[in-house]
Amino acid sequence: MRNLHALPALALFLLFGAAAAESPTAHGEQVVYEHNGVELTGYLAYDATLEGPRPGVIVVHEWWGHDEHVRRRADMLAESGYVALALDMYGSGKLAEHPSEAREFATAVRTNRDLMLGRFEAAEALLRGHELTAAQPLAAIGYCFGGSVVLEAARAGKDLAMVASFHGALNTSHPAQPDTVQADILVFNGAEDPLVPADQIAAFREEMAEAGVLYTFVDFAGATHSFTNPGADAIAEEFGMPVGYDERADRDSWNWLIAYLNDRL
């Protein structure tokens, strides 16, 4: 072991949409797929100037839903040479406009593990079936709610080279078991995040130790919840939530992720 959320859709577009559109190499396209009859709307991004297959990365959104924030992260991965799929965990690209609605959407998925893993697997199957990722390793990253999703995928033994959680919850009702986790686990946490308290971190460390899982836990001093989201400060002001953007933690965690992906994939 090495130890070292969000805005409504329009505001997020203003923050991220222009940057994504001006990307010099990333090609992005909407993809529609389904799970148990529910239509899901994702976003696939890749560098169209590159030739041949390359590793894929699944990107799981915050509790607000599939928005421009997660699409921009997919574009950034494409710019780094990966094929990225920003999935949809709620169906039909459904977005929350208020924390109470976001909590309802996220809780419906987090409390139904079969549904959570099923929708993750639907996106995984789409990415594995794409010609650009044929026979290539896959990784998964997630933000806030999405961080908890990718950790559950790792705990379930999904065939992933790596999962990375950014300011995601660490608790679970299905702890990792020995000889089950295949993915390298990378956790980026805000040291001042009240939504991921010390006892939750201690329980996660104990869980990983008992399951024999090697993991990297990076604690960013001074950072709180949603530290990767430039819209977090506005959310804190509007809704009184304990969230905030931290440019250093955002930049450093992303650079760490790309270095880790380049090394392992």
C-alpha positions in Angstrom: 0.0 0.0 0.0 1.2 3.5 -0.9 -0.3 6.2 1.2 0.5 9.4 0.3 -20.3 17.9 -7.1 -21.6 19.6 -9.4 -23.9 22.0 -11.3 -27.2 21.8 -13.2 -26.8 20.7 -16.8 -26.7 24.1 -18.4 -24.1 25.5 -16.0 -22.0 22.4 -16.5 -22.2 22.9 -20.2 -20.9 26.5 -19.8 -18.0 25.2 -17.8 -17.0 22.2 -19.8 -18.9 22.2 -23.1 -16.8 24.7 -24.9 -13.5 23.1 -23.8 -14.7 19.7 -25.0 -15.8 21.1 -28.4 -12.4 22.7 -28.9 -10.5 19.5 -28.2 -7.9 19.2 -31.0 -8.0 15.4 -31.2 -10.9 14.0 -29.3 -13.8 12.7 -31.3 -17.0 12.2 -29.2 -20.3 10.6 -30.1 -23.5 9.6 -28.3 -24.1 5.9 -27.9 -27.4 4.3 -27.0 -27.4 0.9 -25.4 -29.7 -0.9 -22.9 -29.9 -3.0 -19.7 -33.0 -5.0 -18.9 -35.1 -3.0 -21.4 -34.0 0.4 -20.0 -32.4 2.7 -22.6 -29.1 4.1 -21.5 -27.4 7.1 -23.2 -23.6 7.2 -23.0 -20.7 9.1 -24.7 -17.8 7.5 -26.5 -14.6 9.5 -27.0 -11.4 8.6 -28.8 -8.6 10.2 -30.8 -9.6 9.7 -34.4 -6.1 10.5 -35.7 -4.6 7.4 -34.1 -4.7 4.0 -35.7 -5.3 0.6 -34.3 -6.8 -0.7 -31.0 -6.0 0.9 -27.7 -7.0 0.3 -24.0 -10.5 1.5 -22.9 -11.6 3.4 -19.8 -15.2 3.4 -18.4 -16.1 6.7 -16.7 -18.9 6.8 -14.1 -20.6 10.1 -13.4 -21.4 11.9 -10.1 -24.8 11.5 -8.4 -26.2 14.3 -10.7 -26.1 12.0 -13.7 -24.5 11.8 -17.0 -23.5 15.4 -17.7 -20.9 17.5 -19.4 -18.4 17.0 -16.5 -18.1 13.3 -17.2 -18.1 13.8 -20.9 -15.2 16.3 -20.6 -13.3 13.6 -18.6 -13.9 11.1 -21.4 -12.5 13.7 -23.9 -9.4 14.2 -21.7 -8.8 10.4 -21.7 -9.2 10.4 -25.5 -6.6 13.1 -25.7 -4.3 10.8 -23.7 -4.7 8.0 -26.2 -7.5 5.9 -24.6 -11.0 5.0 -25.8 -13.3 6.4 -23.1 -17.0 5.5 -22.5 -18.9 7.8 -20.1 -21.7 5.6 -19.1 -25.3 6.3 -17.9 -26.3 4.7 -14.6 -29.8 6.3 -14.4 -31.3 5.7 -17.9 -32.0 8.0 -20.9 -29.4 10.5 -19.7 -31.5 11.5 -16.7 -30.1 14.4 -14.8 -30.9 15.7 -11.3 -31.3 19.4 -10.7 -31.4 19.4 -6.9 -29.5 17.4 -4.3 -32.6 15.7 -3.0 -33.3 14.4 -6.6 -29.7 13.4 -7.0 -29.8 11.5 -3.7 -32.9 9.7 -4.8 -31.4 8.6 -8.1 -28.1 7.5 -6.6 -29.7 5.7 -3.7 -31.9 3.7 -6.1 -28.8 2.3 -7.7 -26.5 2.0 -4.7 -29.1 0.0 -2.7 -29.6 -2.4 -5.6 -26.3 -4.0 -6.3 -27.5 -6.2 -9.1 -28.8 -3.2 -10.9 -25.6 -1.2 -10.3 -23.4 -4.0 -11.5 -25.8 -4.8 -14.4 -25.7 -1.3 -15.8 -21.9 -1.2 -15.3 -21.6 -4.5 -17.2 -23.8 -3.2 -20.0 -21.4 -0.4 -20.6 -18.4 -2.7 -20.2 -19.9 -5.0 -22.9 -20.3 -2.1 -25.3 -16.7 -1.0 -24.8 -15.3 -4.5 -25.1 -17.2 -4.9 -28.3 -15.9 -1.8 -30.0 -13.3 -2.3 -32.7 -10.9 0.1 -31.2 -10.8 -1.8 -27.9 -10.8 -5.3 -29.2 -8.8 -7.6 -27.0 -7.5 -4.6 -25.1 -7.4 -4.1 -21.3 -10.0 -2.0 -19.6 -10.0 0.3 -16.6 -12.8 2.3 -14.9 -12.8 5.6 -13.1 -15.6 7.3 -11.2 -16.5 10.5 -9.4 -18.4 10.8 -6.1 -21.2 8.3 -6.6 -19.3 6.9 -9.6 -16.3 6.3 -7.4 -18.4 4.0 -5.2 -19.6 2.2 -8.4 -16.2 1.4 -9.7 -15.1 0.2 -6.3 -18.1 -2.2 -6.2 -17.1 -3.4 -9.7 -13.6 -4.2 -8.4 -15.0 -5.9 -5.3 -17.2 -8.1 -7.6 -14.1 -9.3 -9.4 -14.7 -7.6 -12.7 -11.9 -8.1 -15.3 -10.5 -4.6 -15.1 -6.8 -3.7 -15.0 -7.5 -0.7 -12.7 -10.2 1.2 -11.0 -9.8 4.8 -9.7 -12.2 6.5 -7.3 -12.2 10.3 -7.1 -13.8 11.6 -3.8 -16.1 8.5 -3.7 -17.7 6.8 -0.8 -15.6 3.8 0.5 -18.2 1.9 2.5 -19.9 -1.2 1.2 -22.3 -4.0 2.2 -20.2 -6.5 0.1 -16.6 -6.3 1.3 -13.9 -7.6 -1.0 -13.0 -11.2 -0.5 -9.6 -12.8 -0.8 -8.5 -13.8 -4.3 -11.5 -12.0 -5.9 -10.3 -8.5 -6.8 -8.5 -8.4 -10.1 -8.1 -4.7 -10.5 -5.4 -2.4 -9.1 -7.3 0.1 -6.9 -6.5 3.8 -6.8 -8.4 6.1 -4.4 -8.1 9.9 -4.5 -9.6 11.4 -1.4 -10.0 14.9 0.1 -8.5 14.9 3.6 -11.2 17.4 4.7 -14.1 15.5 3.1 -16.9 15.2 5.8 -18.7 12.7 3.6 -15.8 10.2 3.8 -15.0 10.2 7.5 -12.0 8.7 9.2 -13.9 5.6 10.4 -15.0 4.9 6.8 -11.4 5.2 5.6 -10.2 2.9 8.4 -12.8 0.3 7.5 -11.8 0.4 3.9 -8.1 -0.1 4.8 -9.0 -3.0 7.0 -11.2 -4.5 4.2 -8.4 -4.3 1.7 -5.9 -5.8 4.1 -8.1 -8.7 5.0 -8.8 -9.4 1.3 -5.1 -9.1 0.5 -5.7 -6.3 -2.0 -2.8 -4.0 -2.9 -4.1 -0.4 -3.3 -3.0 3.2 -3.5 -4.7 5.8 -1.3 -3.9 9.4 -2.0 -5.2 11.9 0.6 -5.1 15.6 -0.6 -4.6 17.9 2.4 -7.1 20.7 2.5 -9.4 19.2 -0.2 -13.0 18.4 0.5 -15.8 16.6 -1.4 -16.1 17.0 -5.2 -12.6 18.6 -5.4 -12.3 17.7 -9.1 -15.5 19.6 -10.1 -15.1 23.3 -11.0 -18.8 23.7 -10.3 -18.6 22.5 -6.7 -18.1 26.0 -5.2 -21.4 27.2 -6.8 -23.2 24.2 -5.5 -21.8 24.8 -2.0 -23.1 28.3 -2.1 -26.5 27.5 -3.6 -27.3 24.4 -1.6 -25.1 24.6 1.5 -23.3 21.4 0.7 -19.9 20.5 2.0 -18.2 20.5 -1.4 -15.5 22.6 -3.1 -13.2 22.7 -6.0 -9.5 22.3 -5.4 -7.4 23.1 -8.5 -4.2 21.5 -7.2 -5.9 18.3 -6.1 -7.8 18.1 -9.4 -4.7 18.6 -11.5 -2.5 16.3 -9.4 -5.0 13.5 -9.2 -5.5 13.6 -12.9 -1.8 13.5 -13.7 -1.4 10.7 -11.3 -4.2 8.8 -13.0 -2.8 9.2 -16.5 0.7 8.1 -15.3 -0.8 5.1 -13.6 -2.8 4.2 -16.7 0.2 4.6 -19.0 2.2 2.3 -16.7 -0.3 -0.4 -16.2 -2.3 -0.5 -19.5 
